[in-house]
Amino acid sequence: MEGTEWRFDKQLGPHVRRWSYCYLLFEQCSYDLLTQGAPMLERVFGWILMPVLRRIVYGALYCNKPGAKERSLQVVEAIFKEVDELLADGRPYICGRRFTAADMTFAALGGPMVSPPQYGAWLPGIEDCPTDMALTMESLRMSPAGRHILKIYDTKRHRLREVEEEVMPSRIRTFGFQGLMKSFLDLQK
């Protein structure tokens, strides 16, 4: 289980963020993504500095490298396929019969790829995304792994605090400043 959870944390999360920001960073919604949950003063500075922040984030996540978006999507699709294969034997959860940190980590970090309505942080709706991005998200949403994420949000999200304490004491932040810094450090390796 720890190896699976580690792979989600170190590979899935950073590549979901990079792929998403490659598409969305220069869209109108990027301000909301970068400043969600921030105090008012940080939001004001974020608005003033948004043109500079976009370029910094774009470079920090290596979105400017040739093929970065495509490479990140390959990593994400490979991990979704691995989860598809794990769930193919009929098990209800990634590691078997019990909901674990692996399921929670996969749902939290893979969630932006399928845009569950209960996500908990602001994400643009699939219909608001660029066409190529929306088609990829719809495809992943229909996969067994994507349906697994949607099921977790549907059945576990309402009791998130209880579930977090049960399987994972620390929260996972996918987007925003903390997520960006984590992605930057993970993509350095």
HELIX and SHEET records of a PDB file:
HELIX    1   1 GLU A    2  ARG A    7  1                                   6    
HELIX    2   2 PHE A    8  LEU A   12  3                                   5    
HELIX    3   3 GLY A   13  LEU A   24  1                                  12    
HELIX    4   4 SER A   30  THR A   35  1                                   6    
HELIX    5   5 MET A   40  ALA A   60  1                                  21    
HELIX    6   6 ALA A   68  LEU A   87  1                                  20    
HELIX    7   7 ALA A  101  VAL A  114  1                                  14    
HELIX    8   8 ILE A  126  ASP A  128  5                                   3    
HELIX    9   9 THR A  131  MET A  142  1                                  12    
HELIX   10  10 PRO A  144  LYS A  156  1                                  13    
HELIX   11  11 ARG A  157  ARG A  159  5                                   3    
HELIX   12  12 LEU A  160  VAL A  167  1                                   8    
HELIX   13  13 GLY A  176  GLN A  188  1                                  13    
END                                                                             
